[in-house]
């Protein structure tokens, strides 16, 4: 899928929700055309290039290297701990691990943009020119939550990819306990395939599409973002929290990596153990409607002011040398 303006072209690989083998296999013709288009692009790259994460899930680093070295000025941007993603979890990930591609891209870019200080610290060991720009959202793409009165039963929500859905198992017992006490359901915006064992009895799934995500998020009462306390988890950029914030949804998240800073700004719970998760979620479900609304309104305003693309536009322009800073 290409979008063109007078100043830039955007190339999104297939435009699918994810690049898992089963997903790619359902679109063989489009996949072949996309790979052919990528080869043409590497042969005649643009004068100025911004590469986000990877050029292709099938590449083992060659496409990334060619794009970055052949452009006159090339910037590599990553907002996840790709350097510690060694290919666990599937044949395709093992064949083309993201860690190797990130290292290759890092070496051949003229500049690197990292999504948080943890990623920037690692990148600085491999590149002399590293700029920190946090993950951003477009608040206008997320309709503001219309009502903070609880649904009956309450709706706990999560949005994400199949690879990260398993993190909900970290809080399996608190979620089941909250369901026992309140009847709360778990709304998953992402995949439709059951993967969560005992939790599936309280799960309702909504297949992700770009048009549905904002509306679906606005219909949940409390957003969830459990994150493992691992090297990979520490490198994450808090994107789910920002999606909840853009919609104005009160949320509970693990205070791992930049999540801790975002939660502090939002004034939202930051549980560290199972019992804390139960108390934090119940606290948001049992507080006054006006309290939830106040949290949601604050999160939306902070997201707009500090984590929107508009807020960081001048920094992006400077990093891409589209203009100079004063």
Number of C-alpha atoms within 10 A of each C-alpha: 10 10 9 9 7 5 5 11 12 11 17 14 20 18 10 13 15 15 17 16 14 9 12 16 12 10 12 11 10 14 15 11 12 18 18 12 14 19 15 11 15 21 12 13 18 18 10 16 21 21 19 14 18 21 23 20 21 16 16 20 22 15 20 24 19 18 26 28 17 18 19 13 17 23 23 24 24 26 23 23 23 22 20 16 17 15 17 10 10 10 12 15 19 13 14 18 23 24 19 18 25 24 15 17 31 26 18 20 24 20 20 29 26 25 24 24 17 19 23 22 13 15 23 15 9 13 16 11 14 24 20 20 21 22 20 22 19 15 24 12 15 23 16 20 23 11 14 22 14 17 14 10 11 20 22 25 26 24 24 16 14 14 10 11 18 12 14 17 16 14 19 15 16 21 23 20 13 20 19 10 10 15 15 22 24 25 24 23 21 19 17 13 9 11 13 15 9 12 19 13 11 14 18 15 17 16 13 18 12 9 10 13 19 21 16 20 27 23 20 25 24 27 26 23 24 24 22 15 13 10 13 16 19 21 24 22 27 30 20 18 26 28 25 30 30 31 28 30 31 31 30 23 25 23 23 22 22 21 23 17 13 23 21 12 13 23 16 20 22 21 18 14 12 14 12 14 24 18 15 18 23 16 12 20 22 12 10 14 14 11 14 25 19 16 19 27 21 19 29 26 16 18 28 21 14 13 24 20 19 16 14 16 12 15 19 18 13 13 22 19 13 12 12 11 10 4
